[in-house]
Amino acid sequence: MRVLNVRVRRPMADALTEAVEAAREVERRWWTERRKELARRAATEDLPVAARNQLIDALHVEFDRLREAGTLVGTRTAYVLPALRGLLDERGWTARRWRPVPRQRRGRPWGTHDEVFDARVALHLPDDVGELLVRACYWTSRPAVAKLQAWYDQHGDHWRGQLHNPAAQWRGAGPSHADLRERELLIAQVVTTGKVLRQAIECALTNARKVDT
């Protein structure tokens, strides 16, 4: 399991929490109905303990199947995962093999903009999905990131194109409007895990609304 934290705006976080709680209530009703049915059958057929345990195990297997199919989605991860898998397929990332990401220093990801996020969502993704997402984002964005790094070397190490660290080497003057437009175009080409996960959350919420209507 790979845990990825995504920064989102509060309305999105609240909408996801509300949707997951509704889905969790569906799961509770599912379990209640199945347990009542199991209890009636056990009483009617006078099933031995071993047979009852087999029925309970079968319930858990059925639950896992429905969770995997995206029918029962009573956690944030389960709710978002089908939409995320769909996005990975649409981008053509699932069909490719991606090299591991080189070791990097921690810090603000390249290509992040000055958007304001005031909430976080933690998603516990299966190892294969989480690793695929991280690798695909890195290698897809690598050409644009290299150009961004060169841009910052010329115009300043701050992500707004200003001199951020007085001790840093800075070889250029302040960026022109054309320079800033170039930076925006490069940033748009960078695909971060946060961008993909926010898109997956929005897709999951939108798909649920379509089903409700």
N, C-alpha and C positions, 0 to 999 in steps of 0.2 A: 504494500500500500504506500502510495506517495502522496504526502499532504502538500497541497499548493494553496497559498493564501492569495486571494484576489481583492484588490481595493475597488470598492464600488461607491456609488452615491447612495445615501440613506434610503430614498424611495425604492430603489431596486432591492436593497437588502430587506426592507420591510415587506415588499411584495413577495419576495422569495420565502421569507419566514411564514407569511400568511398562507401561501400556497402549499408549503410543506406541511404545515399543521393540518390543513384540510386533507392532504393526502395521507397523513398519519392517522387521521380519524377513519379514513376508508380502510386502512390496514387493521385498526382496532376492531372495526365491525366484521372484517373478514375473519379474524381470529376468533371472535366471539361466536359467530355463526358456525364455524367449523368445529369448535370445541363443544358447542351444544349438540351438534349433529353426532360427534364422536361419543359423547356421554349417552345420548339416546340409544345409539347402536350398541354400546357396551352393555347397557342395562337390558335392552331387549334380547340380545343374543347371549348374554351372560359370558362375555369374552374373558379369557384368562389374562393375567397381567402381561404376559409376553405378547399376546395378540394386540392388546391395547398399546403397548409400547411401539409395536410395528406401525400402527395407525398414526401415532404421534410423529414418528420418524417420517412417515409418508407426507404428513402435513407440512413438516419443515422442508422437505424436498420440493413440494408443490409451491410453497412460499418462495423459496430460492429461485424456482423457475420463473414465477411471475415477476419477481424483483429483477431478474436478469432480462426479462422481456420488456421491462419498462411499464408493466401494468400496475404494480404496487411500488410506489415511490415515496415512502414516508420519511426520507432523510434528504438533506440538501444534495448530497452526492448522487443518490439514486434519482432525484428529481432532475438534475442537470445532465447526468451522464448520457442518456439517449441523444439529447440535442448536441452534446459535445462530440459524440461518436459520429453523428451526422455531419457536423462541420468538418471533422477530420477527413471524412470520405469525400465531401464536396471539394475540399482543397487538393485532393489527390495525395494526401500525406500517408494514408493508411497503406497504400499499395507500394510505398517506397521503403527502402532500408536506409536508416540514418546513422551516421557515425556518432559516437559519443561526443558530448560537449567537452572541450578542453577545460581544465581547471581555471577558474576565474576568481578575481577578488570580488567580495561582496560589495554591493552598492546599488545605486540607482541604475536600472536597466537602460541601455542605450535606446533612444527613440521614444522615451516617455516624455509626454508634454506636460505643460503646467496646468493640467486638469485638477480640479479639486474633488477629492474623494474623502468622505467622512465616515466610511464604514468598511468593514472587512468581512469576507466570507471564506471560510476554510472548507476545502473540498478534499476528501480522502479518496483519491483516484486509484484504480487498479494500477499495478506497476507498469503494465504494458502501455496503458493509455497515458499515464503521467509521463513516462520516459519518452514516448513518441511525441507528445506535445512539446516538451522541453527541447528535444533534439531538433524537431522540425522548425520550431520558431527560431532557434539559433542559426541553423544553416540556411534557412530561407532568407533571413535578415542580414546574413554576414556581409554581402556586397555593399548594402546600404550603410551598415554600421561602419565599415572600413572608410567609406567616403565621409561619414559624419565625423569620425575621428580625425581625418585630415582637415575637415572644416574647422573643428575646434582648435586644432593645432595652429591654424592660420589666424583665426579670429578671437581666440580666447578659450580657456578651459571650462568656463561656466556654460551650463546648458542653454543659457539665453544668448550666448555669444559675447559675453562680457568677461573681463579679467576677474577671476574668482579668487585665485590664490596669488597674493603678491609675490610669493617666492617662485611661482611657476614661470617657465620660459614662455614668452609670448612674442611672436614674430610679426604680427599684423596690426593693422589699425582696426577701428570699429567696423563692424559689418555694414554693408550698404543694404538698401531695400532689396536689391537683386540677390545679394548674399543670403538675406533672411528668407526670401522666397525659396531659394535653393535648399536651405536647411529644412523648411517645411515640407518640401517635396521628398527629401530624404527620410524625414521622420515618418511620413505617410507610408513609406515602403518597408518600414521596420514592423515586424509582427511579433509582439510580445505575448507571453503566456497570459498576461492580464487582459489584453485586448481580446484574445480568443475566448477566454473564460467568461468575460462580460458578455460577449456575443452569444455564447452558449446559454447563459442565464436568461438573456432577453428572448432567445428562441424558445427556450423551455416555457417561459411565462406566456409568450404569444401563442404557442401551440396549445397550451392549456386553455387559454381564453377562447380559441377557435372551437375546441371540443365542447366547452360550456355553452357556447351560443349555438 
